[in-house]
Amino acid sequence: MAGNGRVLVRSSGTEPMVRVMVEVAQYETAKSVATALADAIAARQR
């Protein structure tokens, strides 16, 4: 994202899950980054 957005990954305080938030001007970039992060987290939990 080259300094044009932000990412937040955190454990949920109320549910057994990890929350992923991506903010960037381009929707497709946000979706792509969020999906890649979620997939990587899910793969590590198997």
N, C-alpha and C positions, 0 to 999 in steps of 0.2 A: 504494500500500500504506500510505501515510500513517504511516510510521514503525513499522509493525507486522510488518516482515519484513526480509529482506535478499536482495540479488542479487549474484552473483559471475559475471563473464564473463571468461574467460581463454583464452589460446591453450594448446592441449595441448603438453606438453613431449615427448611421444613419438609423436604422430600428427598428420597435417596437418588439424587441425580446431580449432574453437573450442568450449569447454565452457561451458554455461550452467547455473547452479544458482540456484534460487529457493526460499527458505524463508519460509513464512507459515502461519498456523494453518488457513486455509481452502484445501483442496485445489484447488478450482476456480479460485481466484485465482492460486495458484502455477502451475497448468497454463496458464492464460490468459496470464500475464506471460511465462512461459518460452517459450511458442509464439510470442508476438509478437516477443520478442527474437531467437529463432532465425530467424524469417522475415525480419526486418530485416537480420540478418547475412548470410543466404543471398542476399538481393536485392543487397546491396552487392558480393558476390563474383562476380556474373555478368558 
